[in-house]
Protein backbone atom coordinates (compact mmCIF):
# COMPACT_ATOMS: atom_id res chain seq x y z
CA UNK A 1 0.00 0.00 0.00
CA UNK A 2 2.88 2.31 0.75
CA UNK A 3 4.39 1.76 -2.69
CA UNK A 4 1.05 2.50 -4.34
CA UNK A 5 0.67 5.77 -2.44
CA UNK A 6 4.25 6.72 -3.26
CA UNK A 7 3.69 6.01 -6.96
CA UNK A 8 0.48 8.05 -6.95
CA UNK A 9 2.24 10.93 -5.20
CA UNK A 10 5.10 10.96 -7.71
CA UNK A 11 2.64 10.75 -10.60
CA UNK A 12 0.53 13.63 -9.34
CA UNK A 13 3.53 15.73 -8.39
CA UNK A 14 5.33 15.29 -11.69
CA UNK A 15 2.61 14.93 -14.31
CA UNK A 16 -0.65 15.90 -12.62
CA UNK A 17 -0.91 19.25 -14.38
CA UNK A 18 -0.67 17.50 -17.75
CA UNK A 19 -3.06 14.69 -16.79
CA UNK A 20 -5.74 16.76 -15.06
CA UNK A 21 -5.08 20.10 -16.75
CA UNK A 22 -4.83 22.34 -13.72
CA UNK A 23 -3.24 25.75 -14.04
CA UNK A 24 -0.84 26.30 -11.14
CA UNK A 25 1.72 29.07 -11.76
CA UNK A 26 2.40 29.57 -8.01
CA UNK A 27 2.73 25.89 -7.11
CA UNK A 28 -0.20 25.86 -4.69
CA UNK A 29 -1.62 22.56 -5.96
CA UNK A 30 1.75 20.85 -5.69
CA UNK A 31 2.13 22.22 -2.17
CA UNK A 32 -1.27 20.80 -1.22
CA UNK A 33 -0.36 17.40 -2.69
CA UNK A 34 2.92 17.40 -0.76
CA UNK A 35 1.26 18.45 2.50
CA UNK A 36 -1.45 15.80 2.23
CA UNK A 37 1.19 13.13 1.56
CA UNK A 38 3.21 14.18 4.62
CA UNK A 39 0.10 14.37 6.83
CA UNK A 40 -0.90 10.91 5.62
CA UNK A 41 2.49 9.53 6.63
CA UNK A 42 2.21 11.16 10.06
CA UNK A 43 -1.32 9.84 10.63
CA UNK A 44 -0.39 6.38 9.44
CA UNK A 45 2.60 6.30 11.75
CA UNK A 46 0.52 7.41 14.74
CA UNK A 47 -2.17 4.80 14.10
CA UNK A 48 0.46 2.10 13.73
CA UNK A 49 1.82 2.65 17.28
C-alpha positions, 0 to 999 in steps of 0.5 A: 500500500505504501508503494502504491501511495508513493507512486500516486504521489510521484505521478501527481507531483510530476505529471498531474498538471498535464493529466488533469489540466490544472493551471498552477503558476504559483505551485499551490496545488503541488504544495497541497499534494505534498502536504497531504502526503506528509500528513498521511504519513504522520497519521499512518505512523501514529495509528500504527503505534 
